[in-house]
Amino acid sequence: MFTQEKNRFYLGDPVHPTAEIVFEQIGEDTLSVSHTFVDESLRGQGIAEKLLDAVADHARSGHKKLSATCSYARKKLDGSEKYRDIAVLE
């Protein structure tokens, strides 16, 4: 569903995506989500959570933890059981 580049997953055009999540590696074993965007035309369809799931799966496959400076991702990581195994709780 999403295209993966080095530090992001996105939907649509790479220059002007209709949805994207951006992350970076911080430390040896942690990824941090810094930005999540979903165009208004796609909102309400769970796209942001699917993007976060893609990053979570990427983190799990690399045996990494996941944190966030993005408010959306931080709220999901702190409040959802499905990310407990990888979430860095703050």
N, C-alpha and C positions, 0 to 999 in steps of 0.2 A: 504494500500500500504506500509506504513512504520511501523516499530516496535517502540514502545515508551518505553523508560526506564525513570528513574527518571528525568534526566536532558538532555535527547537527544532523537532524532528520528533518525532512521537509516534504511538502506536497505542492505540486505545481511547478512553476517556473523557478529555476535556481536563483535568479536575480530578484524576482518579485514573487516569493512563494505565497500561497494562499493559507498555509499553515506551516509553522516550524517550531522546533525546540533546539536550543543551543546549549551546549555543555562544554566543560573543560576539565582537564585532569588537574587535580590539586593534590600534591603529594603522590606517593607511589601507588596507593591503593584506593583512591577516592576520586570520583567524578562529581562535579557540581553543575547543576542546571542553573544557567544565568538568565535565560529568556525563553518565554513561551508566547507564541502568537497564533491566533486563529482569526481569519478574515470573518467579518460579520456575516457573510453569506453562508458560512459553514457552522456558525455557533449553534449550540444546542444539540449537537449530534455526537458529543463525546469525543471529538477529535483531539482536544487537548490531553485528555486522559490516555488516549491511544498513543499519542506522541510520548507521553511520560512512560507508558508501558514499554515502548520501543527502547528508550534510554535505560530503563530498569533491566530489560532483557540483555541489553548490551553490557551493562555493568555486571550482571550475574555471569554472563559468559566469560568475562575477563576476571572474575573473582574479585570484583571491586565493590566498594560501598558507594552510596549515593547521597549527596547533600544538595542544597539549593539556596541560591540567593534570590531566585525568582519567587515572588509571593505565592503564585498559584502552585508551583511544584512543592514549595515548602509546606503549604497547608496540606496537600495530598500526602506527602511523605510522613508528616506528623500524625495524620488522622486516619490512615488506611492500613488495615492489617496486611494487605497484599504486598506492601513494601517493607514490612517489619524486618525481614531478613537482610535487607541491604541499606536501610535508612540510617543515616547519621542523625540522631535526634539532637535537637538543639533546645 
